[in-house]
Amino acid sequence: MTVRGGVVVVVQVGIAVGCAPLLIGLLRTVRARLEGRAGPPVVQPWRDLRKLWAKERIVPEHTSWIFAFAPVVLVSSALVVAAIMPLVSTASPFDHVGDLFAIVSLFLVGTVFLALAGLDPGTAFGGMGASREMTVAALAEPTLLLAVFAIAGRAQSSNLGAIVTATLHAPRSVVSAQSLLALVALVIAALAECARLPVDNPSTHLELTMIHEAMVLEYAGPDLGLVELAAGMRLLLFGTLIVNLFMPWGIATRTALPAIAIGAIALVAKLAVLGVALAVFEVFTAKIRLFRVPELLAVSFVVAFLAVTAAAFLG
């Protein structure tokens, strides 16, 4: 690894860790303003994390190593994704392992460990949330694979860096039929994977509707801080995946420091716009009923399949 390559990795991981809570804060602030409330400041999630990490670690009785290890796995898998996925540059030293299947598998590792951690204490809410989470993951993960695979044909590779580079060289392909269909499918799957509306409501604790929150009810203190940080990083990484695959302009294609700086600024700007758009969407969107969630994800899978079909026939 060269020095410049190491800079790319450090910048990408730094943005993933540093900006993830700020993205959550931006969402909450914009939602509050649209609802006529003052709302918290954008930096409030970082203040909450600081308080959680300063508290005493409390672990429920009769839990195994899985419960204690799950937050670390969540954060670690997100950090690895941030290091190998093209966030600010397609010339990352780990670009050769930034494969579509590797990225989806790493996201799935975090999901599985969180579901196991929800089951570990033996509570009713944890088991309910874990069951729902695995149902969502079983439908959303194949959609993610198909949606990205639909636009991978122009790069003749499943490597995310190669796909982004191919889009930069052929910008008109973004408005093709397969790209638009893949975008719709990917957005729906990303909302489900990140536990956002209309699939899940991260701001509620109503036991009959929550999915993600049900699995983390037993966490407190530093462990809860890690879980919250991982959730924010997951949202940021899925947002980055969407904007870089379909709006890659500004991303660096080399490891020169000015190009990396421009790529970092472009990424932060695009994530800010995406955060505002997501907040507006959530204000005017209601959570759908739980038994409708599989139907929504099934529709997204069909759309992704149509994107692959369009890519095969239209080229």
Secondary structure, DSSP 8 states (H G I E B T S, - for coil): --HHHHHHHHHHHHHHHHHHHHHHHHHHHHHHHHTT-----TTHHHHHHHHHHHS-----TT--HHHHHHHHHHHHHHHHHHHHS-SSBS--TTGGG-BHHHHHHHHHHHHHHHHHHHHTT--HHHHHHHHHHHHHHHHHHHHHHHHHHHHSTTTTS-BHHHHHHHHHH-GGGGGSHHHHHHHHHHHHHHHHHTT-TTT--TT---TTT-SHHHHTTT--HHHHHHHHHHHHHHHHHHHHHHHHHH--TT-BSS--HHHHHHHHHHHHHHHHHHHHHHHHHHHT-----GGGHHHHHHHHHHHHHHHHHHHHHH-
